[in-house]
Amino acid sequence: MAGLYVHIPFCTSFCIYCDFYSEVAPERVDAYLEALSREAASRKSELSVPPTTLYVGGGTPSLLSERQFSRLSEILRKNFDLQAVEEFTVEANPDDITPEKLALWRSCGVNRLSIGVQSFCDAHLKWMRRRHDSAAAARAFRMAREAGFRNISLDLIFGYAGLSMREWEASVEKALSLGPEHISCYQMMLEEGTPLTLLAEAGKYIEPPQEECAAQYSLLQQRLSEAGYVQYEISNFALPGFESRHNSAYWRREPYLGLGPAAHSFDGARHRSWNDPDLEAWLAAWNPASESRRAGSFEILSDKDVFNETVMLSLRTARGLDLAELDPTLLAEARPAFDAAIASGNLVRTPSGRLRIPSDRFFISDFAITEEILI
């Protein structure tokens, strides 16, 4: 198994909460594609096997014109054997989706869409600085269905000031009424450098109490479970068989190659590398006249790094952690913390003998559970 990720670092505007790397520079897309062609040709050997998943994220990949996306597809097919790809995902904003683009994406092999809805409350979408409204989101979903897409994921956001339980429930119910195969839900966080964080620092935004956020998360879990969705990771829910294969590979520490500014790569063992979040530096690095072919860095993971990473990523999932995957010496050091987590109910054993965080404690897992086990 191996994954291929392509980062499209372009947006038309910045959402109030977002810290993903992107630029408002539509005039640079063609230059980006030519540099991407050179990076793909230079780095394709880093994947030892053909990719089984392909994910085009951003930024806003759906901003690419039909001509530009065709060029992207051509670059990837020229440099990689895509015959083994089982899941080809493209992230899309509702207001970019058209019948023409959907038809093109399908013809290029895209078989999964991840649509950034975030909310079905128009006032909240406007505050988030999203470009679409709730009607456009529903319309985009239906267009995708009519175009033949049978694997669609919707993104929703909870845990922000001004979101009432009634409004959150309405957004969840609206998403369910559309019938997506997958739903990803994230708590809004204050990330460094975002407009929302600047507002908070100026005293113009106050995060809601964690108890309120936990209640919204619990409602989400309950309604999606009742509707037949399985929570397979902290933020991700799917109808059986529609779990994101690409993202699941991240949590299993399988190899992947990331292309484009800010993209990360991993060899499946100890070598992690990343491109700097800097479009101009990346373009310069892949200029034909450049002597340097990377605008980024790398690290070699230590035994302790591998241990901690395996624990953190595995415990994000409902599948949980197999202690046999851990270094025995380091496991002995961490054993008291594991035993304490089991005794407190923060970890439970699955029928297969793995350890996992109970679903009703997923909300606190990043801090109150996992970090106590790390060494």
Secondary structure by P-SEA (a helix, b strand, c coil): cbbbbbbbcccccccccccccccccccaaaaaaaaaaaaaaaccccccccccbbbbbccccccccaaaaaaaaaaaaaccccccccbbbbbbccccccaaaaaaaaaacccccccccccccaaaaaaacccccaaaaaaaaaaaaaacccbbbbbbbcccccccaaaaaaaaaaaaaacccbbbbbccccccccaaaaaaaacccccccaaaaaaaaaaaaaaaaaacccccccccccccccccaaaaaaaaccbbbbccccbbbbccccbbbbccccaaaaaaaaccccccccccbbbbbcaaaaaaaaaaaaaacccccccccccaaaaaaaaaaaaaaaaaccccccccccccccccccccccccccccccc
